[in-house]
Amino acid sequence: MLIAVSALLEPASAASNWQTVAQRLGKAGTEMPGGVYRVGLPRTDLKVSLDGVALQPGFALGGWVAFEPMGSQTMVMGDIVLTQDEVNPVMKKLEEGGIETTAVHNHLLRAEPMTLYMHVFGQGDPVTLATALHSGLALTKTPMKNAASGASQSQASTQQIEFDTAAVDRAIGYKGKANGGVYQFSIPRAEPVKENGMDVPAALGTAIAINFQSTDGDKAAITGDFVLIAKEVNPVIKAIQDNGIEITALHSHMLEQPRLFFMHFWANDDAQKLAKGLRAALDKVAVKKS
């Protein structure tokens, strides 16, 4: 999901601006490489399952918004996880605040309860747009606390990664990172992506995302999305399906250059087998070398 905000954001004053953005948004974030300020919005309030697998928030329910200063403007983008009854009230409230909706769609099939993902974009003053975002998010049950402890944190600490992560790294050809009970990969595309003439870094949702969640011993569920140009779409479809991985959605997230398509996937099988299948798909994509 994407959101942008317009303002004069001097590099020297970025930290103080982010503090004000966090206050108006209602939740603090983290400054990422390139000066991007990213705020995680996982739906830890939801209990969602798919094919008998209880989905961890960091696995498939991890919404976010991210702000990037661009000279005299700030671009904010995001991906907000919503229940069905939250979609239209949130969309209307965001529109009233000057934030555009660029996509609404599913990421998974058969998940219960169904969750939808709203991508947003805006450009202007970061504090004004953080305030607009807060108004929209207030119509949801998205947890807005930054607590480092509590039920959600203690629950995550008990969820272990059981499969061999080093073997998965070797099979995929990139190094993953453990985040609670989820093992994650973020793989940037080789060429730059632009929105309204401005570079859109990986922290704003232009990298291939792959998540593994342990399910039973050496088995894992996988989800995420491949970020593709048009000519890559069908070769990746074939590679994924040939390796027993289900494609669950294919759509756009934003109005960017080059035109990108986001392909979501799901499987629950031996972790190394799935990693090799994902590697076969990555071989069809122009990605940065590891």
Buried (B, 14 or more C-beta within 10 A) or exposed (E): BBBBBBBEBEEEEBEEBBEBBBBBBBBBBEBBEEBBBBBBBBBBEBEBEBBEBEBBBBBBBBBBBBBBBBEEBBBBBBBBBBBEEBBEEBBEBBBEBBBBBBBBBBBBBEBEEEBBBBBBBBBBBBBBBBBBBBBBBEBBBBBBEEEEEEEBEEBBEEBEBBBBBEBBBBBBBBEBEEBBBBBBBBBBBEEEBEBBEBBBBBBBBBBBBBBBBBBEEBBBBBBBBBBBBEEBBEBBBEBBBEBEBBBBBBBBBBBBEEEBBBBBBBBBBBBBBBBBBBBBBBEBBEBEEE
